[in-house]
Amino acid sequence: MTKNSPNGANIGFEQTLWQAADKLRSNMDAAEYKHVVLGLIFLKYISDAFSELHEALKKK
């Protein structure tokens, strides 16, 4: 079952994402894996900041 978030994105991919993360962890050392995770967190932050600014600009 998928739900729509306020920004219109479909939510429901968590299981697939978790399985992909498990596959990465099995092939990487923890020290390497943290770089992957930190990169993904940064991309999520930038995406959220962009969406927020985009919505603010659309309202103007």
C-alpha positions as CSV (number, residue, x, y, z in Angstrom):
1,M,0.0,0.0,0.0
2,T,1.4,3.4,-0.9
3,K,0.6,6.8,0.5
4,N,1.1,10.2,-0.9
5,S,3.3,12.6,1.1
6,P,2.5,16.4,1.1
7,N,5.0,16.9,-1.7
8,G,3.3,14.3,-3.9
9,A,5.9,11.6,-3.7
10,N,4.8,8.0,-3.4
11,I,5.8,6.3,-0.1
12,G,6.0,2.6,0.0
13,F,9.5,1.9,-1.2
14,E,10.9,1.4,2.2
15,Q,11.1,-2.4,2.0
16,T,13.0,-2.2,-1.3
17,L,15.3,0.4,0.0
18,W,16.0,-1.6,3.2
19,Q,16.8,-4.7,1.1
20,A,19.2,-2.7,-1.0
21,A,20.9,-1.3,2.1
22,D,21.3,-4.9,3.4
23,K,23.0,-6.0,0.2
24,L,25.4,-3.0,0.4
25,R,26.2,-3.7,4.0
26,S,27.1,-7.3,3.3
27,N,29.7,-6.2,0.7
28,M,31.2,-3.3,2.6
29,D,33.1,-2.5,5.7
30,A,31.3,-0.3,8.1
31,A,33.8,2.5,7.5
32,E,33.0,2.5,3.8
33,Y,29.2,2.1,4.3
34,K,29.0,5.3,6.4
35,H,30.1,7.3,3.4
36,V,27.3,5.9,1.3
37,V,24.8,6.6,4.0
38,L,26.0,10.1,4.7
39,G,25.8,10.8,1.0
40,L,22.3,9.6,0.8
41,I,21.3,11.7,3.9
42,F,22.9,14.8,2.2
43,L,21.0,14.2,-1.0
44,K,17.7,13.9,1.0
45,Y,18.5,17.1,2.8
46,I,19.1,18.9,-0.5
47,S,16.0,17.5,-2.0
48,D,13.9,18.6,0.9
49,A,15.4,22.1,0.9
50,F,14.8,22.4,-2.9
51,S,11.2,21.3,-2.5
52,E,10.6,23.8,0.2
53,L,12.2,26.7,-1.8
54,H,10.3,25.6,-4.9
55,E,7.0,25.7,-3.1
56,A,7.8,29.2,-1.6
57,L,8.7,30.5,-5.1
58,K,5.5,29.1,-6.6
59,K,3.4,30.9,-4.0
60,K,5.0,34.3,-4.9
